[in-house]
């Protein structure tokens, strides 16, 4: 049997999900009531179109800014510390413990402390410091683990060649390890995109911010505006998928050998 192309498999998956969603909406629909626990796909699309592009862009632009800043700093710190471990191997245990702690500690607990220390947005429409911090925290573990695995996967013969010619550990890092680790690093960065976006939204949930996906999502929940809640869910998923895909495409350009394609 001929294998289906990826786009066909994705299309079938989308149709199946929408079909299950539609059936669940019809089954859960109340009789004579106004509150709809699971709105149908047309109701959600109508809600999105009714709210309009300007309404969502005003909120998503703030959240995307928070996620972008957190993504940059969280990954930068993770990459620098991972590289430092290769130069100073004794620091690996400490970095691993820090990474595990950032992953295991409930983000709700961390957010409650961070909101007290950093606060939210100082001016209306400005990014929230808490959201930025949680976005950075959300990507740290994944990038540290992916980078360390990639850096350690370098070819031993190549490392020995650098050593024979008098190269230091830093030279090995620049000439061999970074190149070998690029596929792992790019994969970690790809996974970090939706993680940073989710972290930013969670940061907005702690309050002290007037504009963003978090505030309008809370408002929709309070008013039981189910179609808007589902619409926001779809848009958040779409944004995450787009970001994930963009980083994946960048990875194919930067490290084409990781996909098995020739340069």
Secondary structure, DSSP 8 states (H G I E B T S, - for coil): -----HHHHHHHHHHHHHHHHHHHHHHH--SS-S--SS--HHHHHHHHHHHHHHHHHHHHHHHHHHHHHHHHHHHHHHHHHHHHHHHSGGGHHHHHHHHHHHHHS-HHHHHHHHHHHT-S-SSTTS--HHHHHHHHHHHHHHHHHHHHHHHHTS-HHHHHHHHHTT--HHHHIIIIIHHHHHHHHHHHHHHHHHHHHHHHHHHHHTSS-SSSHHHHHHHHHHTT-HHHHHHHHHHHHHHHHHHHHHHHHHHHHH-GGGGT---
